[in-house]
Amino acid sequence: MKTSIVRPIQFWAGSKINHLKPSVSKSLKTLLLSVISGLMFSISAVSVQAEPELPHYSGKARLGSQTCGGSTCHGAAKPWANSAVLQNEFVTWSNDDPHSGAYNALSSDRGKRIAKNLGIEDARQEKVCLDCHTDNVPKELQSKNFDIADGVGCESCHGGAVEWLGLHVSGFGQRQDYLDAGIYPTEDPKARAKLCLSCHLSDPRKSITHRIMGAGHPRLAFELDTFTANQPAHYRIDADYKQRKQQSSGVKVWAVGQAMAAQITVEALMDKNRNSAGIFPELFYFDCYACHHSMEEPRWERRESVNIGPGVPRLNDSNLVMLRVLANAVDPTLSATLLTQTRALHESSSKGQEATMSALDDLSGTVSNLVDKFAASDFDTAAMWKIYDALVAEGLRGEFVDLITAEQATMALGSILTAIEASGASDDLQGYNEALAKAYTAIDKSEDYTPAKYSAALKSLAAARK
């Protein structure tokens, strides 16, 4: 009997993973699977030509999330039976989406403690906090219905609605008309990755630092496809949606997300404006657990792709490791180049700024090339299984001894299995589901993580293929 792949919900703060209970409602599972299933269609209804400006920087006026929340718009108590859209999108966001509580997190006990440690009187008044915890646009772009306390609301992701709301309400126009009017194309993997990672990693104008993390900010753990699936969705991918919007498989969303994260990291390390104060490179981009771990239990193990010894702070290369496995599926030569350049980056990070910048410059072109390749690629079932096998093999060779890389590998395997299931290419994935649960359990708590536990989970994932 076919068994749905269950991917645990990872809290946005990246602090803990909670497993979905067997009692999760059938309707929620159906909704999540419909989202992923819809993503499997590779034919695009619209082609996004120019790279869109992020909503935060677009200069478009905001009407406020409450404008979207009317009972005849997106504020219905439950989905409408005969509507092209659910009509309860605002309710789902308000009640169930952590984004709606982002502003309130600033005044939580933890938020207050972080602010105090940073010498900030009130995080709710601080731009560096508001830029990611709210839709922090200039006052002149805020209408009377705009409320900063809405947190990360409708227009934070879909863009300021002042120029496209009329078209939206009318029901007329093609998708390109909406894009031309300024709506943000969240259905496009590159655009979505750029949007989400601008806060869940960084961008040139919204940059989190090691100082902020040291003050108590939770570690930022993120993977685009997994977090998309667990948001929860406030949309329904049906025939109408497929006709209007671009479709991408969950594996493509994962691949583009990994490439974009690697690109953003490389660009951040090369940006002198973000690496001019204090130690170089900025410590936020290092593997937290290379330094922050118990001294009671030895945890360091050599990785072939790193080529540096113990006691040396190590850059967080988890996205680059995923990228190397992915590259092998579309361009093995690029994969080999990426391995060489990643090793060079690790070696250079302890040799000074000039050596590091040179290594980053070499790596930058390769990563950018892969972003474009993945954005133009479709992954069939054979390719997905190839990537699955390669991930498991890399892990068993010791490439996932670090928790952060193991996290990324686990979410990747979940994305692949979910996409394979949605494609209808496998009749029974029960064994994979149980093995995947072991992998998630192994990474559940950072203080309990050991390479041996994760290796055992990988062996179960390998055995499930036999």
HELIX and SHEET records of a PDB file:
HELIX    1   1 LYS A   26  GLY A   38  1                                  13    
HELIX    2   2 PRO A   55  TYR A   57  5                                   3    
HELIX    3   3 SER A   65  CYS A   68  5                                   4    
HELIX    4   4 GLU A   89  ASP A   96  1                                   8    
HELIX    5   5 PRO A   98  GLY A  101  5                                   4    
HELIX    6   6 ALA A  102  ALA A  105  1                                   4    
HELIX    7   7 ASP A  109  LEU A  118  1                                  10    
HELIX    8   8 ALA A  123  GLN A  125  5                                   3    
HELIX    9   9 LYS A  127  HIS A  133  1                                   7    
HELIX   10  10 LYS A  139  LEU A  141  5                                   3    
HELIX   11  11 ILE A  148  ASP A  150  5                                   3    
HELIX   12  12 CYS A  154  HIS A  158  1                                   5    
HELIX   13  13 LEU A  165  SER A  170  1                                   6    
HELIX   14  14 ARG A  175  ASP A  180  1                                   6    
HELIX   15  15 PRO A  189  HIS A  200  1                                  12    
HELIX   16  16 HIS A  210  GLY A  214  1                                   5    
HELIX   17  17 LEU A  224  ALA A  229  1                                   6    
HELIX   18  18 ALA A  239  ARG A  244  1                                   6    
HELIX   19  19 GLY A  250  MET A  270  1                                  21    
HELIX   20  20 LYS A  272  ARG A  274  5                                   3    
HELIX   21  21 LEU A  283  TYR A  285  5                                   3    
HELIX   22  22 CYS A  288  ALA A  290  5                                   3    
HELIX   23  23 SER A  318  VAL A  330  1                                  13    
HELIX   24  24 PRO A  332  SER A  348  1                                  17    
HELIX   25  25 GLN A  353  ALA A  375  1                                  23    
HELIX   26  26 THR A  381  LEU A  396  1                                  16    
HELIX   27  27 LEU A  403  SER A  423  1                                  21    
HELIX   28  28 GLN A  430  ALA A  442  1                                  13    
HELIX   29  29 SER A  446  ASP A  448  5                                   3    
HELIX   30  30 PRO A  451  ALA A  463  1                                  13    
SHEET    1   A 2 ILE A   9  GLN A  10  0                                        
SHEET    2   A 2 ILE A  17  ASN A  18 -1                                        
SHEET    1   B 2 SER A 202  ASP A 203  0                                        
SHEET    2   B 2 LYS A 206  SER A 207 -1                                        
END                                                                             
